[in-house]
Every structure is written in structure tokens, then in C-alpha cells.
Amino acid sequence: MPVCTVSMSQDFGWNKKEAGIVLSSFFWGYCLTQVVGGHLGDRIGGEKVIVLSASAWGFITAATPLLAHLSSAHLVFMTFSRILTGLLQGVYFPALTSLLSQKVRESERAFTYSAVGAGSQFGTLVTGAMGSLLLDWYGWPSVFYFSGGLTLLWVCYVYRYLLSEKDLILALGVLAQGLPVSRHTKVPWRQLFRKPSVWAAISSQLSSACSFFILLSWLPTFFKETFPSSKGWVFNVVPWLVAIPASLFSGFLSDHLINQGYRTIAVRKFMQVMGLGLSSVFALCLGHTSSFCKSVVFASASIGLQTFNHSGISVNIQDLAPSCAGFLFGVANTAGALADCPGALGPPAPSAAGVVGVCLGGYLIETTGSWTSMFNLVAAVSSLGLCTFLLFGEAQRVDLSPTHEDL
């Protein structure tokens, strides 16, 4: 999307500030529906929420180039389109968490979630590679046609083979009626937020999201500035190729250890030691090497190990509250997303007001003139989340109570 936005800005004559508005508008929509998406998944089924939202965002994405050329108010239209797309995509991961917590056994959750995470990373690689080629060959509209069309094809497949028309009609009917439900299905939110284990999960999710997006945002710039003669595809592709098998391995290892009799919380904490602890060690190593090969290895190790969070904190949320895991994940992911507000265009501007996480990394690079400070920030954030989870993390259910409060 960033490269595509640059191409669009050239076609429509936008300056960097205007292009930045379009680029960051998706994020703000994405943040607003995390909790809603999880709550809907808990109430009507995560698979229905995912299919309905995907069909809507796929259509909007595919139709964006056509509608953009029909109106002279390109900036207004594109900003609204990206906000709407963000609103629709924001429900995906919370609804997915709700789906897995209801349909997958505890002993299989880690591998299932990790497999889904690996699929997401593979999809990023495929669409990124195809998007770059399409952008060069046919211009920015083709990227929207491709990604939107691919989404609609996926929706058609799921609708045909995994869901029935009756399921979707019932889900739409429930949504249209304002989600009337009996009292026992309401979220016990007061009970949840009195538990230290819930706050430990939220804190660890925030830390993992923050450290991941700092690296995601700044690693390309780090490689370009530190090794200007290096090939971009190496450091843009290799870490994600490592992340896919690492994610699958972490899920397999987690479920295997639990099936061997190890306590669930012990396994979850071990995964977080790998995902937040060891990954931050390799991030620190990036600030103390002048070798391109070693830097690629350290970056790949850090990104790959962060996928262990899928088998740690992401699944721990399902351990704590399987009846309302989507809602709880939505709360945690909103906190993580707000901590990683992206900048306008390219790397975030260090002077952007009200921005933390990614922009704090940029501020440290700007003021110290050293990349080491940014990697130290990653280590500090990761350590804080890890220590909190090691001290207060639990795996016992906290959503069981005869009295429930409304959301």
C-alpha cells in the first residue's frame, strides 16, 4: 500500500501530506472495530463475521480505482475508502480468535493459530511480490483489482464449501435486529478486568505488537542506510521466508509440549520467552554489527522468533476467556495498535504529535544518530511485556461466573 499510494499521489498530484492522509486513514478505521469485531464473533460466530466483512472490503478494494476516476474529489474519496476498508478489516483477527477458541481444542490451538499466522505471512509475500510487478507493468489500479478480486474469490470458496446460505442470512438477521441475546451470553467485562492475568495478557500483547511494528517499519530503512549497495529483495523477503516455518514450528512445539503433560501456562510462558526475550536479543545484535550477512541473519532470527507469540500470548487469551476471546483479543489488539500508530508516508516522522512506539523509535534515531537506540527500545519494550506476563500470566479460565455484565 505505501508504494501504491506514492504512485497514486503522482497521478493525482498529491503532496506528501495529502498522500500521508490516505495512507494513515486505513489505520484509524482498523483501530475502531477491533473490540466490535471480537464481540460480534463471540455472539454470531467468527466465521460469519469474517466472510461478511471480507466480501465487503473485497468489493470496495476492487471498485476503488473505478470510483476514484469518476470523481474529481480524489483525496476525499480515497480517504473515505481506506477508512471504510480499515473498519471492515479490523474485525478479522478478533473474529478469528473467537472462531478458534470455540472450534479448536486447547491442545491444538497453538498450531492452528500459528498455521493461520503463517498463511497471513505467505499471503503478504505473494501479494507484495505480485503487487510490485503489477504496479510496474499496469499501474496502481491493477493492484486494487488484484487484491480485491483475490479476496472475493476466497469469499466465494468459503461460502460454497464451508458455509451455507442459511448461516449468513441468520447472521445478517441478527445484525439487523441489533444483536438481541439472552443475559447469559453477555460479556462479563467487569470480572475480566479485575484479573491480573487479563492485564498481563493485554500488556504482553501490547509489547509484542509494539516491538514487531517498530522492526517492521524501520528495518528497511536501516538496511538501506547502513548497507546502501545491498539488494532490497534480500532484506525485504528473507526474514518473512524464515517467519513462515518458524510460526508453524512454534505451534507444533507448543501443542506437543502440552500433550506431553507440561502445564499449559508453562508452555505459554516459554513461548513468550522465545517470542519477546530471545527475539529482542537478536534485535540488539543488529545494532552492533557492520556485516550485511550477519544483519540479515539477526533480522531474520528476530522476526522469525516473534512468531512464537502466536503460540504464547495470542493463544493465552483463548485460554483465559474462550467464551469471549474475540472481545478480549479486540481490547488487547486495540491497545497494541494504538501503541504503533504509523506515520504519514514511509517511516514515521519523529516530530509527529501523539504518536508512540514506531515514532518513538524514529525520534531516538533522529536525536542520537544511532540505530542502536532504536534496537534498545525494542528490547526494553519486549522485556517489559515479558516480565509482566511471567509474573502475572495464568491459563485458568476467568470468564466463568453466574453473573455477567453487559458490554
Residue pairs with C-beta under 8 A, 6 or more apart in sequence:
1 23
1 26
2 23
2 345
2 346
3 131
3 132
3 135
4 131
4 135
4 140
4 143
4 144
5 19
5 22
5 23
5 345
6 19
6 345
7 135
7 139
7 140
8 14
8 19
8 22
8 78
8 140
9 15
9 16
9 18
9 19
9 22
11 139
11 140
12 74
12 75
14 22
14 74
14 75
16 344
16 345
17 344
18 75
19 344
19 345
20 343
20 344
20 345
21 75
21 79
21 344
22 75
22 78
22 79
22 82
23 82
23 342
23 344
23 345
24 341
24 342
24 343
24 344
25 79
25 80
25 82
25 83
25 86
26 82
26 83
26 85
26 86
26 89
27 86
27 337
27 341
27 342
28 83
28 86
29 82
29 83
29 84
29 85
29 86
29 87
29 88
29 89
29 90
30 86
30 87
30 89
30 90
30 337
31 86
31 90
31 334
31 337
31 338
32 86
32 87
32 90
33 86
33 87
33 88
33 90
33 91
34 90
34 91
34 93
34 94
34 329
34 330
34 331
34 333
34 334
34 337
35 94
35 327
35 330
35 331
35 334
36 90
36 91
36 330
37 49
37 53
37 90
37 91
37 92
37 93
37 94
37 95
37 326
37 330
38 91
38 94
38 95
38 97
38 98
38 324
38 325
38 326
38 327
38 328
38 329
38 330
38 331
39 187
39 324
39 326
39 327
39 330
39 407
40 49
40 91
40 95
40 175
40 179
40 326
41 49
41 50
41 91
41 94
41 95
41 96
41 97
41 98
41 99
41 326
42 98
42 187
42 323
42 324
42 325
42 326
42 327
43 174
43 179
43 181
43 185
44 171
44 174
44 175
44 179
45 98
45 99
45 102
45 167
45 171
46 95
46 96
46 97
46 98
46 99
46 100
46 102
46 326
47 95
47 99
47 158
47 162
47 163
48 163
48 167
48 168
48 171
49 91
49 95
49 98
49 171
50 91
50 92
50 95
50 96
50 99
51 155
51 158
51 159
51 163
51 168
52 168
52 171
52 172
53 88
53 89
53 91
53 92
53 95
54 88
54 92
54 151
54 154
54 155
55 151
55 152
55 155
56 88
57 84
57 85
57 88
57 89
57 151
58 148
58 149
58 150
58 151
58 152
58 154
58 155
59 148
59 152
60 81
60 84
60 85
60 88
60 148
61 85
61 144
61 147
61 148
61 151
62 144
62 145
62 147
62 148
62 149
62 151
62 152
63 148
64 78
64 81
64 144
64 148
65 140
65 141
65 144
65 145
67 77
67 81
68 74
68 77
68 78
68 81
71 77
93 329
93 333
94 326
94 327
94 329
94 330
94 333
95 326
96 116
97 113
97 314
97 317
97 318
97 325
97 326
97 329
98 324
98 325
98 326
98 327
98 329
99 326
100 109
100 112
100 113
100 116
100 318
100 325
101 109
101 318
101 321
101 322
101 323
101 325
101 326
102 322
102 325
104 112
106 258
106 264
106 318
106 319
107 255
107 258
107 259
108 255
109 255
109 315
109 318
110 250
110 251
110 254
110 255
110 258
110 267
110 271
110 310
110 311
110 315
111 248
111 251
111 252
111 254
111 255
111 311
112 251
113 251
113 310
113 311
113 314
113 315
114 247
114 248
114 250
114 251
114 252
114 254
114 307
114 310
114 311
115 247
115 248
115 251
117 247
117 307
117 310
118 243
118 244
118 245
118 247
118 248
118 307
121 240
121 243
121 244
121 247
121 307
122 244
124 240
125 237
125 240
125 241
127 146
127 147
127 150
130 146
131 143
131 146
131 147
134 142
134 143
134 146
135 142
135 143
159 165
159 168
174 180
183 404
184 404
185 404
186 404
186 405
186 406
186 407
187 324
187 327
187 404
187 405
187 406
187 407
188 324
188 399
188 401
188 403
188 404
188 405
189 327
189 405
189 407
190 405
191 398
191 399
191 401
191 403
191 404
191 405
192 198
192 321
192 324
192 328
192 398
192 399
193 199
195 320
195 394
195 398
196 392
196 394
197 320
197 392
197 393
197 394
197 396
197 398
198 320
198 321
198 328
198 398
199 388
199 392
200 388
200 389
200 391
200 392
200 393
200 394
201 313
201 316
201 317
201 320
201 328
201 332
201 389
201 393
202 331
202 332
202 335
203 384
203 385
203 388
203 389
204 272
204 276
204 312
204 313
204 316
204 385
204 386
204 388
204 389
204 393
205 313
205 314
205 317
205 329
205 332
205 333
205 335
205 336
205 385
206 332
206 335
206 336
206 339
206 385
207 276
207 381
207 382
207 384
207 385
207 386
207 388
208 275
208 276
208 306
208 309
208 313
208 336
208 382
208 385
209 333
209 336
209 337
209 339
209 340
210 336
210 339
210 340
210 356
210 357
210 381
211 276
211 279
211 280
211 283
211 306
211 378
211 381
211 382
211 385
212 306
212 309
213 340
213 342
213 357
213 358
214 340
214 357
214 358
214 361
214 374
214 377
214 378
214 381
215 283
215 299
215 302
215 303
215 306
215 378
217 342
217 343
217 347
217 348
217 358
217 361
218 347
218 358
218 361
218 362
218 365
218 374
219 235
219 239
219 299
220 232
220 235
220 236
221 346
221 347
222 286
222 371
222 374
223 230
223 232
223 235
223 292
223 295
223 299
224 230
224 232
225 371
226 290
226 295
226 371
227 292
227 295
230 292
234 296
235 295
235 296
235 299
238 296
238 299
238 300
239 296
239 299
239 300
239 302
239 303
239 304
240 303
242 300
242 301
242 303
242 304
243 300
243 303
243 304
243 306
243 307
246 304
246 305
246 307
246 308
247 307
247 310
250 271
250 274
250 275
250 307
250 308
250 310
250 311
251 310
251 311
253 311
254 267
254 268
254 271
254 311
254 312
254 315
257 267
257 270
258 264
258 267
263 395
264 319
264 395
265 316
265 319
265 393
265 394
265 395
267 311
268 311
268 312
268 313
268 315
268 316
268 319
268 393
268 395
269 312
269 389
269 390
269 393
270 312
271 308
271 309
271 311
271 312
272 308
272 309
272 312
272 313
272 385
272 386
272 389
272 390
272 393
273 386
273 390
274 305
274 308
274 312
275 305
275 306
275 307
275 308
275 309
275 310
275 311
275 312
275 313
276 306
276 309
276 382
276 383
276 385
276 386
276 389
277 382
277 383
277 386
278 305
279 301
279 302
279 303
279 304
279 305
279 306
279 308
279 382
280 302
280 378
280 379
280 382
280 383
281 379
282 298
282 299
282 301
282 302
282 305
283 298
283 302
283 375
283 378
283 379
283 382
284 375
284 376
284 378
284 379
285 294
285 298
286 295
286 298
286 299
286 302
286 371
286 375
287 370
287 371
287 372
287 373
287 374
287 375
287 376
288 372
289 295
289 298
312 389
313 389
314 329
316 393
316 395
317 325
317 328
317 329
317 332
318 325
319 395
319 396
319 397
320 328
320 394
320 395
320 396
320 397
320 398
320 399
321 327
321 328
321 397
321 398
321 399
322 397
322 399
323 399
324 399
327 407
339 356
339 357
340 356
340 357
340 358
341 348
341 354
341 355
341 356
341 357
341 358
341 359
342 348
342 358
343 349
343 352
343 355
343 358
343 359
343 362
344 352
347 362
348 355
348 358
348 359
348 362
349 359
349 362
350 359
350 362
350 363
350 365
350 366
350 367
351 363
352 359
357 381
360 377
361 374
361 377
361 378
362 374
364 373
364 374
364 376
364 377
365 371
365 373
365 374
367 373
